[in-house]
Amino acid sequence: MKNIVDARGFSCPQPVIMTLDKIKKSKEDEIVIMVDTDTARENVSRASKAQGWAVASIQPEDDGYRITIRKEN
């Protein structure tokens, strides 16, 4: 099962903080983050990479973006 972080409606840096918190607690190798701004998309992607997670995909949606990150081995 995927972990999901719904950070829509939050302004930065809150989506990044929510993502980093989920990364620290996650036992899964994949997390989906929902954001609704370009800035949040860029910042979450950058922060995830800095923690050793690869951005597997970024899919535009009606209300923002669905970012899928995977733990790098």
ABEGO torsion letter per residue (X at the ends): XBBBBBABGBBOAAAAAAAAAAAAABABABBBBBBABAAAAAAAAAAAAAAGBBBABBBBBAAEBBBBBBBBX
